[in-house]
Amino acid sequence: MDQQSDFPLTDCILVVGGGNGEYILELDGDLEIGQKNLAHSRSLIGGGGINQTLRLLKAGYSPLPILPLGNDLLGQKIHRELLQEYQL
């Protein structure tokens, strides 16, 4: 996919901000101090730039996010999930 030509650039709202990963640990029961506690984790994408981009998309606007992303696993995950939200 040629991202420069496939993305509609008319009537866009430029969003400049951050993108990061957020990891959430959830206990499987009540926290017991001094004991081993079982938990499971999940990861989400977040950051000001991503959150604003997703809000604008859901409101029917065409945001153009400018995000400082690396080419590591997290950067690739953010890129993939944003493309999925854009349905590209």
N, C-alpha and C positions, 0 to 999 in steps of 0.2 A: 504494500500500500504506500503510495506516495503521499505523505502527510501534508506536504505543501499544497498539493492541488486538490486533495479529497476533502479538505476541511473548508466549509463556507466562511469566508472572511468578511462578508458584508454584514453590517449591523451587529458587530460583535462588541461585547463589553470586555475590556482588558482587565484581567485579574492578576495582580502580582502579589505573591505571598509564599508562604512556606508549605512544605509537604513533609510529612513524617509518618512513621508507624507508631501505632499505639497498641500496647499489649495489656490485656486485661486478665487478671487472675481471679477466678471465682471459687470460693470455698464450696465443697460439696456438703457441708453441714455447718454447725456452729463452730466458731473459733474457740479452741481450747488451749489456753495459755500453758506452756510447758509440755505440750503434747505434739505429736506429728499430726498435721492437718492435711487432708486430701483436698486437692484443688485441680481445676482444669483451666486451660488458658485459651484465649482466642486473640486474634490480631485484627486490627482495623486500620484503615488509613485515615489520616486527619491532618491537622495543621490549618492555619488561617486561609491559605490560598485554596486548598482542596475543599474545605468546608464552604467557603463562599462560592466556589465554582459549582458545587453540587446544589446549593440553595438556588442559584440563578437558573440552573438547568431545570430544576423542579418547578420554578415559577414561569418557565416558558421562554427564558432569554437564551441568548447564544454567547456564553462566556468563552474567552480565549485565555486559558491559564498560562502564566509564565511562572514556572516552578523550578527551583534548583534541585534537580533530581540526579542521582548518580546512576550508573549502569549496573549496580549491584542487584541482589535479589529483591530488596525492598523497593528500589527505584523502578524495577521492572514490574513489580506487583502494583504499585501506584499507577504507572502508565497503563497497564492492562485493565485495571478497574475503572479508570477514567474513560478509556476507550469504550468499555462496556456500557458505562452510563450515557455516553454520547451515541451509543448504538452504531459505532463505526466498524 
